[in-house]
Structure formats: C-alpha cells, structure tokens
Amino acid sequence: MTSRVVLLCHAATRATRRAAFPADEPIETPPPPAPVRADTYLTAPEPSCRQTAAALGLSATVEDTLRDCDYGTWRGRTLDEVTAADPAGVTGWLTEPSATPHGGESTLDLIDRVGSWLDGLPDDHRKIVAVTHPAVVKAAVVHAILATPRSFWRIDVPPLSRTVLSGQSGRWTLRTPVG
C-alpha cells in the first residue's frame, strides 16, 4: 500500500530571517488557519513547529525524530559569525556530510535519522502531515530520491512550504505540489 507524507516547514523565525542556526525560538508571525486534511498529524518538539501546527489548527502529536539538526556550538549564531570564527569548520561542514565541527549532529546522521523514520512508517495507505524544520525536510528528500548526501545543500525549503512524499518503506517518490 502507498502512504503519503506531507512535510510542512514551520513558519519563519528570527533565525530564518537572520540566516542563523536555530536555537528553539518561537515563530515570528503565525500563519492563518488553513484546512490541512490528514489521518495523522505530527510535529517536531521545538516551539517553532508546535506553534505552526497550533496556528494551522492541527492537533499534532510531538514526534522527537522530527527534531531539528543538532548544530552544537553554532546554535543561535549567524552563518556569517560562524564563518568568520571558523572558516575551515564551515567549509568542512558544507563539503563533507560526516563532518561535525560544531560538535553536534552531522548531515549524514540527520539523513540516516530521518530516513529511518520514513522507512519505519506503517504501509497502511494513510496521509501524514508533519510540521518540521528545513533541514529535516531536506534530509527526507535526499533519502526518498536516493540522492547523495552532498545533494542536501542543493535543496531550498522556505518557511510554510509543503513537500509531499508518497510510497512506503524504502520506496518513496517526491511529488510536486498541485497548484
């Protein structure tokens, strides 16, 4: 059977506006309530995701696996600040998916975590809406289309965007949104 997973990126935060590594901040402007039909609603545990789900009127269950990437010592700092302080670390992080110069989670570990979650979903023909982070959405896409981990950096996920995957464990298809 085929399931459908709609990954909904949380609303904009101060970090997204500043090009900073997230630090569990709240959303800046709640989205207007909108009907989003599904059998199951999930949300990452961070405030930005829980607030986005609530603003959309979704009664979502917290799913810890959908948490944001752990950026370690870079949390709350802008990319420019980190690049000025540690240019070699940033270059390594952007070019080597297993790198963790910040002491947190590597891109490769994030892709593995999110891919395991996707492949562990029941094959029961249900629709799941999950409110989560840009990095988690990117990791899901890389896993779903069997892209290389370096492809992670070639995916842009804006606030409130929807990414749709359909399929089942180990066989996912990226669907483009319908008008």
C-alpha positions in Angstrom: 0.0 0.0 0.0 1.1 3.6 -0.5 1.2 6.2 2.2 1.5 10.0 1.7 3.7 12.2 3.9 3.3 15.9 3.8 6.3 17.7 5.3 5.3 21.2 6.3 8.1 23.5 7.1 7.5 25.7 10.2 6.7 29.4 9.9 9.5 32.0 9.8 11.6 32.6 13.0 14.2 35.1 13.9 16.8 32.6 13.0 15.4 32.1 9.5 15.3 35.8 8.9 18.9 36.3 10.1 20.4 33.2 8.3 21.3 31.8 11.8 21.5 28.3 13.2 18.2 27.7 15.0 18.0 28.0 18.8 14.5 26.8 19.6 13.0 30.2 19.0 9.3 30.9 18.5 7.7 31.8 15.2 7.5 35.5 14.3 4.1 35.6 12.6 1.6 32.8 12.9 0.2 31.5 9.6 -3.5 31.9 9.1 -5.5 28.8 10.0 -5.8 26.6 6.9 -7.6 23.3 6.4 -4.9 20.5 6.1 -6.6 17.1 5.9 -4.8 14.0 7.1 -5.2 10.8 9.1 -2.2 11.7 11.4 -0.7 15.0 12.4 2.8 15.1 13.8 5.1 17.9 14.9 8.8 18.3 15.9 9.2 19.2 19.6 10.6 22.7 19.1 8.4 25.8 19.7 8.6 26.9 16.0 6.9 23.6 14.9 4.4 23.3 17.7 3.3 26.9 17.3 3.0 26.5 13.5 0.9 23.4 14.0 -1.3 25.1 16.5 -1.8 28.2 14.3 -2.9 26.0 11.5 -5.4 24.4 13.8 -3.7 21.0 13.8 -3.9 18.7 16.8 -0.5 17.3 16.3 1.4 14.7 18.3 5.1 15.5 19.1 7.5 13.2 17.3 11.0 13.6 18.6 12.6 12.0 15.4 11.4 15.2 13.5 13.5 17.4 15.7 15.9 19.8 14.1 19.6 19.0 13.4 21.8 19.5 16.4 24.1 22.4 15.5 26.1 22.1 18.7 28.1 25.2 19.5 26.8 27.0 16.4 23.2 27.3 17.8 21.9 30.8 17.7 24.8 32.2 15.7 24.6 33.5 12.2 26.4 31.7 9.3 28.5 34.9 8.8 29.5 34.9 12.5 30.5 31.2 12.4 32.3 31.6 9.1 34.4 34.5 10.5 35.3 32.5 13.6 35.8 29.1 12.0 36.1 29.3 8.2 37.7 25.8 7.9 35.0 24.3 10.0 32.2 25.8 7.9 33.9 24.7 4.7 34.3 21.1 6.1 30.7 21.0 7.2 29.4 22.2 3.8 31.6 19.7 1.8 31.8 16.6 4.0 28.5 15.2 5.1 30.0 13.3 8.0 31.7 16.5 9.5 30.7 17.9 12.9 32.9 20.8 13.5 30.2 22.3 15.8 30.1 19.2 18.0 26.5 18.4 17.1 24.9 16.1 14.5 26.4 15.5 11.0 24.3 15.9 7.9 24.8 12.2 7.3 23.5 11.3 10.7 20.5 13.6 10.2 19.7 11.9 6.8 20.0 8.5 8.4 17.7 9.5 11.3 15.0 10.9 9.1 15.3 8.1 6.6 14.9 5.5 9.3 11.8 7.4 10.5 10.3 7.4 7.0 11.1 3.8 6.3 9.6 2.8 9.7 6.2 4.3 8.9 3.4 1.8 8.5 2.4 0.9 5.0 -1.2 1.5 5.6 -2.3 4.0 3.0 -2.7 6.9 5.3 -1.8 10.5 5.0 0.5 12.0 7.5 1.2 15.8 7.9 4.4 16.5 9.8 5.4 20.0 10.8 9.2 20.1 11.0 12.4 22.0 10.1 14.0 22.8 6.7 16.9 20.5 7.5 14.6 17.6 8.2 12.7 18.2 5.0 15.9 18.3 3.0 17.1 15.1 4.7 13.8 13.4 3.8 14.1 14.4 0.2 17.7 13.2 -0.1 16.6 9.8 1.4 13.5 9.5 -0.7 15.1 10.1 -4.0 18.3 8.2 -3.2 20.4 11.3 -3.7 23.9 11.6 -2.5 24.3 13.3 0.9 26.1 16.2 -0.7 22.8 17.0 -2.5 21.4 18.1 0.8 22.9 21.6 0.2 21.1 21.9 -3.2 17.6 21.8 -1.7 15.9 25.0 -0.6 13.0 24.7 1.9 11.3 28.1 2.6 9.0 28.7 5.7 5.5 27.2 5.3 6.4 25.2 2.2 4.9 21.7 1.7 6.9 18.8 0.4 5.0 15.6 -0.4 6.4 12.1 -0.5 4.4 9.1 -1.4 5.3 5.4 -1.2 6.3 3.0 1.5 9.4 1.8 3.3 12.4 2.1 1.0 10.4 3.2 -2.0 9.5 6.9 -1.8 8.6 9.3 -4.6 8.9 13.1 -4.4 5.6 14.6 -5.6 5.5 18.2 -6.8 2.7 20.2 -5.2 -0.5 20.6 -7.1 -1.4 24.2 -7.9 
